[in-house]
Amino acid sequence: MTTPPALLIAGHGTRDEAGAEAFRAFVRELGRRHPELPVAGGFIELSPPPLGEAVAELVERGVRRFAAVPLMLVSAGHAKGDIPAALSRERERHPGISYTYGRPLGPHPALLRVLERRLAEAVDPAWDPSEVTVLLVGRGSTDPDANAEVFKAARLLWEGRGYAAVETAFVSLAKPDVPGGLDRCARLGARRVVVLPYFLFTGILPDRVRHQ
């Protein structure tokens, strides 16, 4: 019988301790639900533990091969370059280990269902969905492919759900920003707008959405 590989969760990192702890709690819960599976998690920057420390933890537990998964919504710079480079360094530091590298999470049907639940919490049941425009706000990136994935998520969220439209905005590094996105909604004739952050955890950027 083939033994499944261990699991390494790679996070972005944040200066917001609540967001970092939410990631660490997610990793702990994943390990609790799957006691047969060695699970560790680390960050690429800003927050402890660093990714290298998480790899070392798995190695100390006797792990020789693992699946590394970026806990990110889009294929931005970290998922494309920084995490693979860090994993390559760890392979040199720990001879004999091997790994496979997974894709970022979105847009996935399970994430769309989460977005649906968040919308249901924000929309008054008395509102006519055909009069509601959703503004999906992503992180924003200098990588156009990453921004395009947010637009794809917006399109998939709109399909078959009866909303007037699902528009897209970004909190940094890409246009439109949140004020620009709201202005576009108004110019398109939106009567009610729900701003829906597209983030996995709390932190500085989700807070910035509210400020904008």
N, C-alpha and C positions, 0 to 999 in steps of 0.2 A: 504493500500500500504506500502510495506517495505521500510524504509529509508536506502539508501546505507551507509556503514561505511565511516568515514573520511579516509584520506590517509596520512601515515607517511613515508617519504623517508629517508632511512638511508644511509649515505655516509661514506667512509673510513676516509677522512681527509688527508690534505697535508700541507707541509710547504710552498708550492708555492701558493701565494695569488691569482694568476690568475686562477689556477685550482679550488680553493675553491669558488671563485666568480662565475665561470662557473656552478658549482653545485647549488649555491644559485639562480642564474638566471634561471636555469632549473626548480627549484621548483616554483619560482615566475611565470614563463610562464605556468606551468601546472595549477596553481591556476587561472591564467587569462583565460585560455581556458575552464576551468570547474568551473565557479563561484558558481555552486550549490554544489560543493564538497569541504569541508574544507581540505586544504592541508598544511602540514608543513614538514620541513626537517631539519635534524641535523646530526652531525658527531660523530663517535665513538671515534675519537682522533684528536689531532693536530690543528683542525680548529674550529672556532666558527660558528654557535651556537652548543653546545653539544646536543646530542640526548635527554637528559633529559629535556632540555629547550624547545625543539620542542614538546615533549609530554605535558609539562606544558602549552604551547601555545594552543594546541588543547583542553585541559581540560578547560582553561579559556574561550574558545569559546563555551563551553557547550557540547563538544564531550564526549561520554561515551564509544564508541567502534570505533576502527579504524583498518585498514589493514596496516601492516608495511611491506615495501618492501625494501630489500637491493639493492641499486643502484650500483651493482657490477657485474662483468662478470663471476666470478667463485665462487664456494663454498669453499672459503679459511677460515682461522681461524676466521676472524671477522664475516663472514656470518654464520659460523657454531656455534661459541661459544660466542663471545663478544657481538654481537647485541642481541641474545636471553637472555643473562644474564642481559644486561642493561634494556631490556624491562621488565624482571621479577622484577627488582628493582623498576622500575617506577610503576608497578602494585601495589606494596606494598606501595609506596609513595602516590598513588592516589587510594584509595579504591573505588571499584565500576566500574573501567574501565575494558574493555576486548579488546582483539585484536586477529587477525589472522596474521600469519607470512608467507610471500611469498618467492618464490625461487629467487636466483640471475638470471640475465637476459640472460646469454648466455649458450650454443650457440643457438640462436633463428633465424629463417628465416629473421626477420627484421634487425637483426644485420649483418647477412651475406650480405644483400642488401647494407647496409652502407659500409661494407668492399669492396664490388664490386665497389661502386662509388669511394672510395678512390683509388682503383687500377686503375680505368679508368682515374683518374686525373694524375696518375704517369706513365702510360704506353704510349709510343709513338704509335699513331695509325698505324704507318708504321711497327711496330714490329710484327713478327709472334708469336702469343700466345704460340705455341708449343715450342718456344725457350726461353720462360720466366719462370723462377722459382721464386716463392714468398716465402719470409722468414717472417712468422708470428711471431711477438715477443710479448710474454705475460709478465706479471708482475713477475711470478715465486713465488713458495711457498715451504715450507717444507712439505706441505700436498700433497701426490702423487695424490689424487683424483682431486685436483684443477689443477695440471699440466696436468692431463689426459684430462680435459675439454678443455684445449687449443689445445691439439693434435686433439681432436674431432672436434673443430671448423676449424682447418686446413684441415682435411679430407673433411668436408662438403663444405668448400670453394673450394677445388680442384674439386669435383665431377661435371662433365659436363661442365666445363668452358674452357677447352682446353689448360690450362697451362701445362707446362712440369711437374711441381710438386709444392706442397706447403709444405715447410719444417717448422720446429718449433724451436724457440729459446726463451730464457728468459733473462730478464735484471738483475735479482738477485735471489739468493737463490736456483736456480736449473740450471742444465746443459742441453743442451749447452748454453753458453752465445752467444752474437751476433757475436763476432769473430769466435767462434766455429761453429755457424750455417752457417756463410758465407763460412768457410773452407769446411764444409760438402757439401754445394751447389756446390762449385768449384770441389770437388773430384767426385761428381756425374755427372760432365760434363755440368753444367749450363753455358749458353752463356750470358744471361742477368738475373740479380737478382733485384727484387723489395723488399725492406724491408718495411714491413707493421706493424706498431705498433698496438697492440690490447689493447687499453686503451680507457676509456670513455672521459677523460678530459686531458687538458694540465697539466704539472707538472714536478717534478724533475725526475721521472722515464722515461717518454717519452723523456725528454732531454738527459738522460743517454743513451738511445738507439742510438741517433745521435753520442754521444761521443764515444761509443764503436765501 
